Amino acid sequence: MTLEERKSAFIELGTFLSQFLLEKSYKLPEVKQNDLFYDDFISLITLSQSHNGWYTPEQVYFSVSSWADTLKINNLDQWISNYTFPSQSPKNIGLILAGNIPLVGFHDFLSVLISGHNVLVKTSSNDQYLLPFLAKYLISVEPRFENKITFVEGKLENFDAVIATGSNNTARYFEYYFKDKPSIIRKSRNSVAILNGKETTEDLICLGEDIFRYFGLGCRNVSKLFVPKGYDFTHFFESVFVYQDIIKYEKYANNYDYNKAVFLMSLYKLLDNGFLTIKEDKSHASPISSVFYEFYDDLEEVKARLQSETGQIQCIVSNKLTENSIAFGQTQKPNLWDYADNVDTIAFLTAL
């Protein structure tokens, strides 16, 4: 397959995904293989929460819609135009995927195949169904992918390189186990936001999206706020109140009750609005249903600290208070070239 043929297949997949919306899905007659896949994908989305309690229809539809928007010709062209894809024999690339949010490993899957390599996928037990379904659709529109995609249930074997995502603990295991192979090993990261007190209500509502999307389970979710000394959280709480229905989800509510109880028993001072607790803490990694915060006197000191902690940070959100910061509400809408852990996956794959 040529690069153009591989790209065209993913564009077809994006067109297929564009039909599925939370408000109302619609079946387009021009979409390839729709009679075989449309109804089954609706059923899979409906069943996703029974496979993983965090995968509510709202969250799965959001992920699917995001990939539909991403898999468009202009995005793919802008992405791959920065690389030269060599014509050497394809390598077998092992993927060990996380399962914290729906389709979290799709970018790695796409990167391997668009580079011309073969992919060996070991899915997370928390996300076993969505990616294999999309792979089947991809094969149906481009049958030559069938020999390039393998899902592995047991031990990952016969691979030339690996991309593995996990916690800091599992990363140590990965680093040892794959020490003799080219690899990208991803560890735990968190995202932070820097506020200066001049944010509008709309800014803070959008910040709520960065906090609450996927129930805060992703590395791109904001889990820590840097606020100026004396900051009044009233405006923040009033703005994010539009997300109050999140407490209706049992798994989130259980985490809220548990983590709040732990904080209170430890005599920590909390701010609480009934579905989110705010706690002053120097750590970036807050538990589900909680956001940590830290006061600052000097913005330059915050910038210097975050620069020194680059290995722990995935995204920095602000109103352009620091270089390369992401706008409020955009953390869960990365471009294809916004690589996890800032490691260029395509550069890694094309250099093999």
Summary of the structure (lengths in Angstrom):
residues: 352
radius of gyration: 21.1
end to end distance: 18.6
largest distance: 61.8
contacts: 1090
relative contact order: 0.13
helix: 46%
strand: 15%
